[in-house]
Every structure is written in C-alpha cells, then in structure tokens.
Amino acid sequence: MNKYIWGSLILIIISVIGIRWILSETKVISTPEEVREEAINAIYPTDAVKKTLTPTKIIVGQSGTKGGLNEDGTTQTIFESVYSPDRKLYIEKEFSGTRYVLWKSDSKITVHVGNSWSWVHPRRDLTETDVVPNQKTFTYEIGSQKIVDFVDNNKKYTIQCVHNGYSEVKAECEKFVSGFKLI
C-alpha cells in the first residue's frame, strides 16, 4: 500500500512540474495593432438608402399552367405577390413539389407548391379567413416564423415566412401573404 502512495505522489509532482514548465515556455507577446477607423455608412446602408428600396412584384415563371416546373426545367406561371427587391429567388424541385425561396441574409420567404404538403401538422383545418384572398387557409405562427397553407385545384400551397422576430420582415411577410395571387 505504501508503494502506491509514493508512486501517486511522484506522478502528481511530475505533473505539476510539467504544467508549470509548459506555461512558462509559452508566454504570448502581444503587440498593439493599428486600429483602422471607417465611417459606418461605408459598411451599412443609411436609412435614406433603405427607404429607396421599393417593393417588387414577383411573377414566378412564364406563361403556362399552374404547378411548378415543366419537364424541360423551365418554370410555369403559378403565382404573384410583392416582395423586397433585395431578395434573391431560388427554385428547387423536390419530391413533394417545387419550392420557391425568396432569400435575404436575415430572413426568407418560401412558397411550396405540390401534390402533398411540405410539412406535417396534426390539425390542419382550412377555414375561411382573409389571410390569402379568396382561399380557405390554415395559419401556424410562432415567434420566428409564420406558415400559411391552402389548396387550389388539388395543389397544396405553403407560404412560409421565417422572419426571426424582426418587425420589418414581419410586415413584409404580411404584405407578401395578403398580396398573394394565383395566376
């Protein structure tokens, strides 16, 4: 038993000496860095610039029937609405349908069109509301996003607005949904 105590004590002493040696050898020498000053307006747009962004009406695709992508990959005209011009449109074909993503760095607005829903909800009851004009809708809302579902000609539509709680984006989302029209 005595040899275990002495062995443990020797290992502890060696460990302490090793730790002190490592810490003493790796001292960091810091040199002051030059601080470069920039005008904030050079990096971020001013309020005047933000106010000049006028909403753009989106007409997804070209002439054709409702439903998503043609077999040759071109989009069919299915809907129109209003959105900010600094959003970029991405179109993604999925098993469940076609996803139209209006992307911006702080948020995104997505419209999913397909023969099946893009998400599962146990109580999706479509009711008469004024959320999307002339459509029975189901709305699901939490702190960071709003989802609106409806059906037209057996196509299931989901409008998802991930606003991350930003009031400006929430307002844009409301405008997008209320101005949403099927063509």
N, C-alpha and C positions, 0 to 999 in steps of 0.2 A: 504494500500500500504506500509505503514511504517513497518508493521509486517513482510511482505515478504522480505524486505531489511535486517532486523535484523536476520531473520531466515536463509537467504542465507549467511550472514556474519558469523554466528555462525557455519554453516556447513563447510564453507571454512576454518575457523580457526581450527576446529576439524580435518579436513582432513590433513592440513599442519602439525599439531602436530603428527598425526598418522604416516604420511610418515617419519618424522624426527625420531620418535621412532623406526620404523621398520629398517631404515637404520643404526641407531646407535647400534641396537642389533645384527645385522647380519654381523659383521666385519669378514672377512676371514683372517685367519692366514696362511700365506704361509711359507713352509719350503723348503729350497733348496733341489733339487733332485740330486741324483748321476747320472752323465752323463756317459753312457757306450759307449766306442769307439769300433767300429768294422771296420774291413777292408772292403772297398767297394766290393772287389772281393768275399767276403764271402756271399754277398747278390745278386749281379748281375754278370752274366757271363761276362768274358772278351771278347775282340774281337777275341782272339785265339779260344775260345770255340765256339763263334758264327760261325766262319769260318769252323769249323769241321762238322757242320750240313749239310749233303749232301741231296739234294732233293730225294724224294722217289717217285717211280712210283706207282700210285694207280690203281688197277683193282678192281672195285666195284663188289662184289658178286662172284658167282661161275658160272659154265657152265650153259647155259640156253638161253632162248630167251630174247630179249630186252624188257624192260618195267617196272622194279621196283621190287616188292615183289611177291613171289609165294604165293599160298594160305596158305601154312604152315608157312609163315613168313620169309622164307629164301630169300635172295636177288638173283636177276638174274643178270648176267653179262650184263652191258649196256655200260660202257664207261671206258676209262683210260686216265690219264693225270699225270702231275708231280706236286708235292706239297712238302712243307717243312715237315720234319719228326716230328716236334713238334706240329703238328696239330692233333686233335682227330676227328675221323669220327663218326657222329651220323646219323642214318637213321630214318626218320619219315614218316609214312604213313598218307596221308591227303586225303580229299575228292577229291581234284583236281589232285592228283598223289602222287609221292614219292619225298621226299626232302632229299638230301644227304648234310649234313653240315660238312664242314671241319673247326673245331673251334680252335681258339687260343685266348688268352686273349685280344689282341689288334685288332683283325680282324676276319672275317670269309669268307669262300668261300662256296657258296651254289649252288648245281645243282638240279633243279627241273625238274622232268620228269612226264608227264601226258597227258591226253587226252584234257585238257584245260590249258590255260596259268595260271601261278601263280600270275600274276599281270595284271592290266588293263592299256593300253595305247591307246589313240585315233588314233594314226597314226603309227601303227606297220607295216611298209613296209619292207619286207625281200628283200635284194638286194645282188648282187654278191660282196663279199668282201673277203679279206684274213684273216679275224678275226679268224674264225674257219675253218680249212682246208676243202675244198670240200663242204661247206654249204653256202646257202644264209642266211644272218643274218640281224638282227636289233640290233643296239647298242644304248644304252642310258647311258650317263655318266654325273655325277655331281661331285662336289668336294670331296665327301666322299665315292662314290661307282661307280661301273661300272656294267651294266647289258647287257648281250648278249642273244638274243633269236634266235632260229632256229627250223625248223621242219624236222623230218626224219621219214619216214614210218608212217605218221599220228600221231606221238608222238611229243608233243611240249616240247622243252628243253629251260630252262632258266638257264644261269650261272650268278650268282650274286656275285660280289666281293665287300664286304664292307671293304675298305682299310683305311678309316678315314683320308685320306690325307697323309699317311706315304709312302714315296717314295720306301722304301724297300718292302713293302707289294704290292704296285702298280706293281713293277717289277715281284713279284711272281705271281700276278694275270695275267699279260700279258703272262707269261710263261705257266701258267695253261691253259689259253684260247687257245693260239697258239698250245699247245701240246695236246689239247682235241681230242680224237678219239673215235668214236662209234665202238663197237666190234660186 
